[in-house]
Amino acid sequence: MNKELIDNRIVVKVGTSTLTHDSGEVNYQSFDKLARVLSDVANMGYEVILVSSGAIALGRCKLHLDKTPDQLRLKQAAAAIGQCELMHLYDKFFAEYGKTVGQILLASEDVERPDIKNNLVNTFNSLLELGVVPIVNENDSVSYAEIEAGNCGNKLFGDNDTLSAVVANLCSARLLVLFSDIEGLFDSDPRANEGARLYHEIKDITEDICRAAGGVGSDRSKGGMVTKLAAAKMNMDRGIDTIITNGQRLENLYDVLAGKPVGTLFVGKR
């Protein structure tokens, strides 16, 4: 069980599919809506931490590449360029709504060493006390774990779904919201089966639930429901609620915070 959780502290994770169009180009409307909703939620009294993917995709756009590079070194170069663009856009759009953002780039070693972990907690707490929205990503320009998620060995995290669960635990958040490219977890793939049923609330992750998670997500995301399920499981064991909902409707966050049924809720064990 986690240490005492902070009721008004939430972590929101968005993936590349939310921040880009099907063409792979930047979706400025999503950036604007995300900044507006999170700024408004912060004005309601919540402390908001954003875990954001998208660095490699934005780097590819900045470099005018037709597709994501195949070589690790070029992916990391794209991540280094794209991370600048990502933070530029967040700084621009959040500033429109009166909010300041701060960047935190993490590698798994940062939360495995107690001294660095304590410094991270202090940094998060200080930013939130100052009214800043921390924006977190894995340090893709030097870490291979997320870029080569299938070969990450014993790394603590190799995708931003897992990273967001680690951040929620690190910051003692009460809630993690994972914005996905579908409504939530279904009993089968809703893209292939029109009769697929949405799970509204899950208290235990059974073998049937694991089978329902299936494989990877869209072409623009490395993870999918499998990594989201792993993140939810990690949080459930620590007493943190996790919700998976559609990233095309970022305003769903208001209903989530109002306690209305949205997407799939994984109930943390109190």
Secondary structure, 3 states (H helix, E strand, C coil): CCCCCEEEEEEEEECHHHHECCCCCECHHHHHHHHHHHHHHHHCCCEEEEEECCHHHHHHHHCCCCCCCCCHHHHHHHHHHHHHHHHHHHHHHHHHCCCCEEEEEECHHHHHCHHHHHHHHHHHHHHHHCCCEEEEEECCCCCCCCCCHHHCCCCCCCCHHHHHHHHHHHCCEEEEEEEECCCCCECCCCCCCCCCCECCEECCCCHHHHHHHCCECCCCCCCEHHHHHHHHHHHHCCCCEEEEEECCCCCHHHHHHCCCCCCEEECCCC
